[in-house]
Amino acid sequence: MSHRIHIEPSGHELQAGTDESVLDAALRQGLALPYGCRNGACRSCKGRVLEGRVEYPHGLPKSLTSLDVAQAFALLCMAHPATDLRIEIDEIDSEQKIVVRNLPCRVAQKHQLAHDVVGLELMLPASERLQYLPGQYVDVLLRDGRRRAFSLANAPREDDRLELQIRHIPGGTFSEYVFHHLKERALLRLRGPLGSFYLRKQDHRPIILVAGGTGFAPIKAIVEGALAGGFPGKVHLYWGVRAHRDLYMHDLAEAWTSEHDRVEYTPVLSEPLPEDQWSGRRGFVHEAVLADFADLSPFTVYVSGPPIMVKAARESLVARGLDPARFHSDSFDYAYETGHDLA
């Protein structure tokens, strides 16, 4: 059985089954309610039930006080809807509302995405979760005190697993370790989420997403977040790489276009190989955007990739009418293994 849940003050509505918590239902439908541990201990997900009734299948959480109950507060990570609900809780819509945390994780899976890109699936402890916005990144904390930044490549619906996409930097200490020595089940420490590059869900303008190389990682999370959250605008995705082999999730991007009418995907190759037999778009990825849109004033743009690409995109897209305030970017510096260079 399904119940309707109305959220104040945002006015958002969702459907939740009696077999799932209010928080799980919200995350499944792309709504970012505050939470931390997902087991009722941290109380971050406390919200007030204005109308309706909730149930706790495993008993009243110990961290919920009698005063909380008397004032109609509920822990939404544990509370299941027993009726239609109207609840009051502030949704997460900016990085200022996100709690930055240090968390351990284990490498659940390591797989080759391309000749120079490895994908990692990281598993958090059962009692821990990381709340983040689609597009943000985490720092991997190294034993010597240094850190390496990686974009989260999945939207935060399945938040017990985190996806990273790591490019091999020849001679780079950490990327060499990841490619040649890191084993599944190895332990890593993360700090995050970090960064102001994330999907602005309150902005309903059509969006243009521009990824260069492994800048596809946060763009992938943004697409997933937009689709899960019912983003109403058109999504134009451009992915620029050198050769066809570098489009390591080409099939996924094509699947988005076949399954969702409002998603358009344009791959762009700058140096296609003879064996690619490429008949698609060529050149620099931001130039493909310029060729397709005479006026960018109606759009919001998200660009992720090498600094030179981000800089060129900003200058040329703003000159084409884009409001600079609606240009959001994440610049990956591949030249140095410091900062945001390995995503």
Protein Blocks (a to p, Z undefined) as FASTA:
>chain_A
ZZdddddfklpacdddfkbcfklmmmmnopacddfkonopnommgccdfbdcdddfkopa
fklcfklmmnopacfklpccfbdcdddddddfbfklpccdddddddfbdcdfbfkbccdd
ddddfkbccdddehiacddddfkopacddddfbdcklmmbccddddddehiaklmmmmmm
pcghiacdddddedjbdcdfklmcdcddddehjlmmmmmmmmmmmmmnopabdcdddddd
fblmlmmmlmmmmmmmmmpmkbccddddfbdcfklopabdedjfklmmmmmpmblklpcc
ddeddfklmmmmmmmmmmnopafklcccddddfkbcghjlkZZ
